Amino acid sequence: MVDRRYIYPELGARLRVLVPVLKAQMARPIVSIGDALLAFPGATGSLLGLIEADPTIPGSVVTHVERRRDMLRWIAGLDYERGQTRRMNVTLRVAADVVAYIRDAVADTESTTVVLEMPTTSSPRRHRLGAIAGQLAVDPPADMLFVRSDLGSPDREITPRSILVPIRGGPSARIVAATAAAIADAFGSQLTLLHVQSDSQHPDRSRRERRIFGRIVEEMHRPSAVVNLVRDESPARCILERSTAHDLVIMGSWLNPEQPRILVGRGLMRAVHRVRCPVIVVRPKRVGLAGPLGGATQVGARVWT
């Protein structure tokens, strides 16, 4: 039996999940991740259906009622194909400022994790979703999970049998590992923990990151997990190549206070766009980007977990 004491404290004393969705987006993948996280004992969460209102156009109560009904029908149609359990409560809200409302909802519900779609070039409403994700990434109101869906089946729920977790050893590495462990428990997935080092790194940094990775592996107490330590001058290429053997990749965000809207560096983002299976990028609240990063990082430093 997995001893959750060693890794789940990084997710907080009680997991509270919020999954905001806009109508017409590819919501099924992020909803499936939200429901999976609620399999954790004591976890609670809501699917927040947001109906956008233009404050410059006077709206009628009748119009809002009709839009609520349409949204509810759309959410009800987000059925799963593979028998996954629906666990989240559904809440509908009309919002003139979607980002502000999400932040308020996080505060009101004391949410610890927010799950959002990471739009691709083929995503419906990708520009709107990209703008929302960028604003929330600057100063995360909670731990953020940005979910990029399966390239072959972009609107299918995520039910991984195997999960690849690249961990570099940055300040949010434990939150990435904890998130992966929680999702793996929900689906009974095989975990593969990957640590990539290169000769271009300073030896001191390599030793520090490898030590942190080793501690995380020990703390997880998961003898069934596959642990891979490799050397490769291109971590992005290594992740891309190894992702072909897995159903989901969970990785940490690129943290740079000078470019807080950027989730992943350019080279790694090219790999993320090419990975066929779904990808989750974790940006933690505890490593805020509005000021100094704290810990071993400094303002202006670029860190990948």
C-alpha positions in Angstrom: 0.0 0.0 0.0 1.3 3.5 -0.9 2.2 5.6 2.2 0.8 9.0 1.1 2.3 10.9 4.1 5.6 11.2 2.2 4.4 13.0 -0.9 0.9 14.3 -0.6 1.5 17.0 2.0 2.8 19.1 -1.0 -0.8 19.3 -2.2 -2.0 20.7 1.1 -3.8 19.4 4.1 -7.0 19.1 2.0 -7.2 19.1 -1.8 -9.8 21.4 -3.2 -10.0 21.5 -7.0 -11.6 24.1 -9.3 -12.1 23.4 -13.1 -13.2 26.5 -14.9 -14.6 25.9 -18.4 -16.0 28.1 -21.2 -18.6 26.8 -23.6 -17.2 25.2 -26.8 -13.7 24.6 -25.5 -12.3 21.0 -25.4 -13.3 20.5 -21.8 -13.5 16.7 -21.4 -9.7 16.2 -20.8 -9.5 18.8 -18.1 -12.7 17.7 -16.5 -11.4 14.1 -16.4 -8.2 15.3 -14.6 -10.3 17.3 -12.1 -12.5 14.2 -11.4 -9.4 12.1 -11.0 -7.9 14.4 -8.4 -11.1 14.1 -6.4 -10.5 10.4 -5.9 -8.0 11.5 -3.2 -9.5 11.0 0.2 -11.2 14.2 1.6 -10.8 16.1 -1.7 -13.6 18.3 -2.9 -14.1 20.3 -6.1 -16.3 22.0 -8.6 -16.7 22.3 -12.3 -17.2 26.0 -12.9 -19.2 26.7 -16.1 -18.5 30.4 -17.0 -20.9 32.3 -19.1 -19.2 35.4 -20.5 -21.1 38.6 -20.4 -20.2 41.7 -22.3 -20.5 44.6 -19.8 -21.0 47.1 -22.7 -24.2 45.4 -23.8 -27.2 45.5 -21.5 -28.2 41.9 -20.8 -31.6 40.7 -20.0 -32.5 38.1 -17.3 -34.2 36.0 -19.9 -31.0 35.9 -22.0 -28.9 34.9 -19.0 -31.4 32.2 -18.1 -31.3 30.7 -21.6 -27.5 30.8 -21.7 -27.4 29.0 -18.3 -29.6 26.3 -19.7 -27.4 26.0 -22.9 -24.3 25.8 -20.7 -25.9 23.1 -18.5 -26.9 21.0 -21.5 -23.4 21.3 -22.9 -21.8 20.3 -19.6 -24.2 17.3 -19.3 -23.0 16.2 -22.7 -19.4 15.9 -21.6 -19.8 12.1 -21.0 -16.9 9.8 -20.6 -16.3 7.0 -23.0 -14.3 4.8 -20.6 -16.5 4.5 -17.5 -14.7 7.2 -15.4 -16.6 8.5 -12.4 -18.0 12.0 -12.3 -17.2 13.5 -8.9 -17.3 17.3 -9.3 -20.2 19.5 -8.4 -21.3 21.8 -11.2 -21.6 25.6 -10.7 -22.7 28.0 -13.4 -21.8 31.7 -13.2 -22.2 34.7 -15.5 -18.9 36.7 -15.5 -17.9 39.9 -17.3 -14.2 39.4 -16.3 -13.5 35.7 -16.4 -10.0 35.9 -14.9 -11.1 38.1 -12.0 -14.0 35.7 -11.4 -11.7 32.7 -11.4 -9.5 34.4 -8.8 -12.5 35.3 -6.7 -13.8 31.7 -7.0 -10.5 30.3 -5.8 -10.6 32.6 -2.8 -14.2 31.8 -2.0 -13.8 28.0 -2.2 -10.3 28.0 -0.8 -9.3 26.0 -3.9 -5.7 24.6 -3.8 -5.6 23.4 -7.4 -7.0 24.9 -10.6 -7.2 22.8 -13.8 -7.2 24.7 -17.1 -6.9 23.8 -20.8 -3.6 24.6 -22.5 -4.8 25.6 -26.0 -3.1 24.4 -29.1 -3.4 25.8 -32.7 -6.4 23.6 -33.3 -8.2 24.4 -30.1 -11.6 26.1 -30.2 -11.4 29.6 -28.7 -7.6 29.2 -28.4 -6.9 32.9 -28.3 -9.4 33.5 -25.5 -8.1 30.5 -23.6 -4.5 31.6 -24.1 -5.2 35.0 -22.8 -6.9 33.6 -19.7 -4.1 31.1 -19.0 -1.4 33.8 -19.5 -3.0 36.2 -17.0 -3.5 33.4 -14.4 0.1 32.2 -14.9 1.6 35.6 -13.9 0.4 35.4 -10.3 -1.2 32.0 -9.8 -4.1 32.0 -7.3 -3.5 28.3 -6.6 -1.4 25.5 -8.0 -2.2 25.6 -11.7 -2.5 22.5 -13.9 -2.4 23.4 -17.6 -3.6 20.4 -19.6 -2.7 19.9 -23.3 -5.0 17.2 -24.7 -4.1 14.2 -26.8 -3.1 15.3 -30.3 -4.9 12.3 -31.9 -8.1 12.6 -29.8 -8.2 16.1 -28.4 -11.6 15.9 -26.8 -11.2 12.5 -25.2 -10.9 12.1 -21.4 -7.5 11.3 -20.0 -7.2 7.8 -18.5 -3.5 7.0 -18.4 -2.1 3.5 -17.9 1.5 4.9 -17.7 2.7 8.4 -16.7 6.1 9.9 -17.5 7.3 12.5 -14.9 10.4 14.5 -15.9 11.8 16.1 -12.8 14.8 18.5 -13.0 15.1 19.4 -9.3 13.8 22.9 -9.2 11.8 24.6 -6.4 8.5 23.0 -7.4 9.7 19.5 -8.1 7.9 18.0 -5.2 4.5 19.5 -6.2 5.0 18.0 -9.7 5.8 14.6 -8.2 2.8 14.9 -5.8 0.4 15.8 -8.6 1.6 12.9 -10.7 1.3 10.5 -7.7 -2.2 11.6 -7.0 -3.3 11.1 -10.6 -1.5 7.8 -10.8 -3.4 6.5 -7.8 -6.7 7.6 -9.3 -6.1 5.5 -12.5 -3.8 2.8 -11.1 -1.1 4.1 -13.5 2.6 3.1 -13.8 4.8 6.0 -12.8 8.2 6.6 -14.5 10.3 9.3 -12.9 12.8 10.8 -15.3 15.9 13.0 -14.5 17.9 14.3 -17.4 21.3 15.9 -16.9 23.7 17.4 -19.5 27.4 18.1 -19.7 26.6 21.8 -20.4 25.3 22.2 -16.8 27.6 23.4 -14.0 28.7 20.4 -12.0 27.4 21.9 -8.8 24.0 22.4 -10.2 24.0 18.8 -11.6 24.9 17.4 -8.2 22.3 19.5 -6.4 19.5 18.6 -8.8 20.4 14.9 -8.7 20.4 15.0 -4.9 16.9 16.6 -4.9 15.6 14.1 -7.4 17.0 11.2 -5.2 15.3 12.6 -2.1 12.0 12.9 -4.0 12.2 9.3 -5.1 12.9 8.2 -1.5 10.1 10.3 -0.1 7.5 8.8 -2.5 8.1 5.3 -1.2 6.9 3.7 -4.4 9.0 0.7 -5.2 6.9 0.0 -8.3 7.9 3.3 -9.9 10.5 3.2 -12.7 13.4 5.6 -12.0 15.5 6.7 -15.0 18.6 8.9 -14.6 20.0 9.8 -18.0 22.5 12.1 -19.6 21.4 14.0 -22.8 22.4 17.3 -24.1 18.8 17.9 -25.2 16.3 17.3 -22.3 13.5 18.3 -24.7 14.5 15.7 -27.2 14.9 13.1 -24.5 11.4 13.8 -23.1 9.9 13.7 -26.6 11.5 10.4 -27.4 10.5 8.7 -24.1 7.0 10.0 -24.2 6.1 7.6 -27.0 5.9 4.8 -24.4 3.5 6.6 -22.1 -0.1 7.8 -22.0 0.5 11.1 -20.1 3.4 13.4 -19.4 3.4 15.6 -16.2 6.1 18.2 -15.9 6.9 21.4 -14.1 6.6 24.9 -15.5 9.5 27.1 -16.7 9.8 29.8 -14.0 11.2 33.2 -15.2 10.0 36.4 -13.4 11.0 38.4 -16.5 8.5 36.4 -18.7 5.9 35.2 -16.3 3.3 34.4 -19.0 5.6 31.8 -20.5 4.8 28.3 -19.2 7.6 26.4 -21.0 10.8 27.6 -22.7 10.9 27.7 -26.4 12.9 24.5 -27.0 10.9 22.5 -24.6 7.6 23.9 -25.9 8.4 22.7 -29.4 8.7 19.2 -27.8 5.5 19.7 -25.8 3.7 20.5 -29.1 5.0 17.3 -30.7 4.3 14.9 -27.8 1.4 12.8 -29.0 -0.1 11.9 -25.6 -1.6 14.5 -23.2 0.7 16.8 -21.3 0.1 18.5 -17.9 2.3 21.5 -17.0 2.3 22.3 -13.3 2.8 25.9 -12.2 2.7 26.1 -8.4 1.3 29.0 -6.4 4.1 28.6 -3.8 6.7 29.6 -6.2 5.2 33.0 -7.1 6.3 35.0 -10.0 5.1 38.4 -8.9 8.3 38.8 -6.8 11.5 36.9 -5.9 11.2 33.2 -6.3 12.8 32.4 -2.9 14.7 29.3 -2.0 17.6 28.5 -4.2 16.4 30.7 -7.0 16.8 34.5 -7.5 15.0 37.2 -9.4 15.8 36.8 -13.1 16.7 33.1 -12.7 15.2 30.6 -15.1 14.2 27.4 -13.4 12.6 24.3 -14.8 11.3 21.7 -12.3 
